[in-house]
C-alpha cells in the first residue's frame, strides 16, 4: 500500500502511530527525538500533536517498520479526517450505517471500509473495535463519564443474565448498557446528559438487540432532575454515576418518592443515584452500581446505608482492583441491590467480596478467602461501614509447613548465591578501558545499532553485546553525567558513553554483568523470602502455632553474647 492510497488529509496521534506500527508510545517518542526525517506535526497541540497519516505510513515503510493498514485503521482514519475530535459523533454515524441508514455516513472511503469489515465480522464486533479505539484515543477527553471496558466486564460478571428490560440511567456511550444480559434481553433503555454520547449509546443498544428483535431506547437528559422513564421498573439496572457532584438537584427533589431510604445530603450524590437505580428495579430484579469506595464508609451517608441494609436492599458489595475507573483514580466498589418479589422475605446477610488485589482484567470469581457472609446485625452499628476488607480476612497460613519450607528454600538459595557473584581479578593496567574516544549512546541510536524504549535499552546489532551495552550505560560515571549541577537526577541514557572494545572483550564484560544481574535478582528474592519467614516466625510464635528453640546447656559464645547484650538493653530500658 502506498501513501497515495491513504485517506487524504487524515491525521493520527502518537498513540495511533504506535498502534499502527506495533510498538510502544515511548518508541514513537524516540523516533521523533532521534530521527530527523520523522514527519513533522500537521496540527494538534504541543502536548498532543497530530501527524499526516500518509507521511507517517510512507516513513514507516521506508524504515521497514510499517505494516499493512487494516480495514479498521482505514475506517478510523477516514472518520478522523471527516469528524476531527468529534469521534463519538463519527461512531454514531457508523452505527446508523450498520443499522441500514445512509444519511449520516457520507464519506465514500468510510462507507467502503465499513462494508469491508462487515463482510468479515458481525456489526456489533465492528462497533466494539471502534469503541475500543475511541477509549484509547485523545477524543475520549471530550466525553464525560465513559465507563472502561474492564469495568464493563466486571459489571457483566456480577449482573448475571436476564431476559427482561435492562436500564442504565447514566449510560454514557452505552458500554455497561450493552455489556450485560444476552440475546434474550427484551429491551435496553438508557439516559445521559451528554448528547453525543447518547447518540452513540443509542446505536450501540440498537445493534445489540437487532438480531433478537427486541427494542432499544436511549434519550438525552438528566435522570435525577428529569427522569425520562418515571414508570420503568427494569429487571436489571446497571450504572456508573458521576461522582462528587454537589449540585445534583437536592433542593428541587426533597419530597421525591425515589428516596426510600432517606434524602441524601448535598455531598452524597452517589447515594441519590443508588436510590434512583433501586427505585427503577422491578420486584425480583437487581441493580449493579459502581461507586467510589468512600461511599461505603462516609459518615454523612451512614443513615441511608443503615436503612438500605435494614430493608434488605443491599445483597453484595464487591471491592474491585484499582484502575477500572476512567474519570478518576479512586478505587471502586460494586453495590449489588435486590428488590425482593416478596417484601416479607429478605436476606439476613450481605455478601462481602474483596477482589482489590486481583488484576484489573480479572478473574472476577472470588476465592473462598476473598468473600464472607456478614449478618445484617453486624453491619448495623454506629459506623455502618460496608467496606469489604473490613469483613474479609486472609486465611491463617500453615505456620509449621510454610516456615519449614521457607527455611529449606533459603538454605538452597544461600548455597548458590556465592556462585553468582563473579570472581573479578584486578586489571594489569588500572585506569581507562580504551585508548580512543568513547562512543556515545546517541551515536549508536542514530546508527540504528541500539534501541531505547523508555529505560529499556536493547542491542540491534551483532556488533554489540546487549549486556555490555546495558552494563556500561548504567555505570556510575554515566549516572554522574545524568545529574545536574543542582543535584537533580534525570535518567537520560542517550548521554551515556561506552568504551570501545572488540566483540570478544564485550562478551567477557557482558558475561560478568549478566552474573551481577542474576546475583541482584537472587538477593532481592532472598530478601523477600526473609521478610516472609520473619513475619511467619513472629506471628507463629505469638499465636501459639510455633515454639521457640530449646535452650542449650552450653550455648555458643556468639549467641550468648548477643543475648547478654539484649538483656543489658532491656535492663537499661526498664530503669529509664
Residue, then its C-alpha position, 0 to 999 in steps of 0.5 A: x500500500x502506498x501513501x497515495x492510497x491513504x485517506x487524504x488529509x487524515x491525521x493520527x496521534x502518537x498513540x495511533x502511530x504506535x498502534x499502527x506500527x506495533x510498538x510502544x508510545x515511548x518508541x514513537x517518542x524516540x523516533x521523533x527525538x532521534x530521527x530527523x526525517x520523522x514527519x513533522x506535526x500537521x496540527x494538534x497541540x504541543x502536548x498532543x500533536x497530530x501527524x499526516x497519516x500518509x507521511x507517517x505510513x510512507x516513513x514507516x515503510x521506508x524504515x521497514x517498520x510499517x505494516x499493512x493498514x487494516x480495514x479498521x485503521x482505514x475506517x478510523x482514519x477516514x472518520x478522523x479526517x471527516x469528524x476531527x475530535x468529534x469521534x463519538x459523533x463519527x461512531x454514531x454515524x457508523x452505527x446508523x450505517x450498520x443499522x441500514x441508514x445512509x444519511x449520516x455516513x457520507x464519506x465514500x472511503x468510510x462507507x467502503x471500509x465499513x462494508x469491508x469489515x462487515x463482510x468479515x465480522x458481525x456489526x456489533x464486533x465492528x462497533x466494539x473495535x471502534x469503541x475500543x479505539x475511541x477509549x484509547x484515543x485523545x477524543x475520549x477527553x471530550x466525553x464525560x463519564x465513559x465507563x472502561x471496558x474492564x469495568x464493563x466486564x466486571x459489571x457483566x460478571x456480577x449482573x448475571x443474565x436476564x431476559x427482561x428490560x435492562x436500564x442504565x440511567x447514566x449510560x454514557x456511550x452505552x458500554x455497561x448498557x450493552x455489556x450485560x444480559x444476552x440475546x434474550x434481553x427484551x429491551x435496553x433503555x438508557x439516559x445521559x446528559x451528554x448528547x453525543x454520547x447518547x447518540x452513540x449509546x443509542x446505536x450501540x443498544x440498537x445493534x445489540x438487540x437487532x438480531x433478537x428483535x427486541x427494542x432499544x431506547x436511549x434519550x438525552x437528559x438528566x435522570x435525577x432532575x428529569x427522569x425520562x422513564x418515571x414508570x420503568x421498573x427494569x429487571x436489571x439496572x446497571x450504572x456508573x454515576x458521576x461522582x462528587x457532584x454537589x449540585x445534583x438537584x437536592x433542593x428541587x427533589x426533597x419530597x421525591x418518592x425515589x428516596x426510600x431510604x432517606x434524602x441524601x445530603x448535598x455531598x452524597x450524590x452517589x447515594x441519590x443515584x443508588x436510590x434512583x437505580x433501586x427505585x427503577x428495579x422491578x420486584x425480583x430484579x437487581x441493580x449493579x452500581x459502581x461507586x467510589x469506595x468512600x461511599x461505603x464508609x462516609x459518615x454523612x451517608x451512614x443513615x441511608x446505608x443503615x436503612x438500605x441494609x435494614x430493608x434488605x436492599x443491599x445483597x453484595x458489595x464487591x471491592x474491585x482492583x484499582x484502575x477500572x475507573x476512567x474519570x478518576x483514580x479512586x478505587x471502586x466498589x460494586x453495590x449489588x441491590x435486590x428488590x425482593x418479589x416478596x417484601x416479607x422475605x429478605x436476606x439476613x446477610x450481605x455478601x462481602x467480596x474483596x477482589x482489590x488485589x486481583x488484576x484489573x482484567x480479572x478473574x472476577x470469581x472470588x476465592x473462598x478467602x476473598x468473600x464472607x457472609x456478614x449478618x445484617x446485625x453486624x453491619x448495623x452499628x454506629x459506623x455502618x461501614x460496608x467496606x469489604x476488607x473490613x469483613x474479609x480476612x486472609x486465611x491463617x497460613x500453615x505456620x509449621x509447613x510454610x516456615x519449614x519450607x521457607x527455611x529449606x528454600x533459603x538454605x538452597x538459595x544461600x548455597x548458590x548465591x556465592x556462585x553468582x557473584x563473579x570472581x573479578x581479578x584486578x586489571x594489569x593496567x588500572x585506569x581507562x578501558x580504551x585508548x580512543x574516544x568513547x562512543x556515545x549512546x546517541x551515536x549508536x541510536x542514530x546508527x540504528x545499532x541500539x534501541x531505547x524504549x523508555x529505560x529499556x535499552x536493547x542491542x540491534x546489532x551483532x556488533x554489540x553485546x546487549x549486556x555490555x551495552x546495558x552494563x556500561x550505560x548504567x555505570x556510575x560515571x554515566x549516572x554522574x553525567x545524568x545529574x545536574x549541577x543542582x543535584x537533580x537526577x534525570x535518567x537520560x541514557x542517550x548521554x551515556x558513553x561506552x568504551x570501545x572494545x572488540x566483540x570478544x572483550x564485550x562478551x567477557x564484560x557482558x558475561x560478568x554483568x549478566x552474573x551481577x544481574x542474576x546475583x541482584x535478582x537472587x538477593x532481592x528474592x532472598x530478601x523477600x523470602x526473609x521478610x516472609x519467614x520473619x513475619x511467619x516466625x513472629x506471628x507463629x510464635x505469638x499465636x501459639x502455632x510455633x515454639x521457640x528453640x530449646x535452650x542449650x546447656x552450653x550455648x555458643x559464645x556468639x549467641x550468648x553474647x548477643x543475648x547478654x547484650x539484649x538483656x543489658x538493653x532491656x535492663x537499661x530500658x526498664x530503669x529509664 
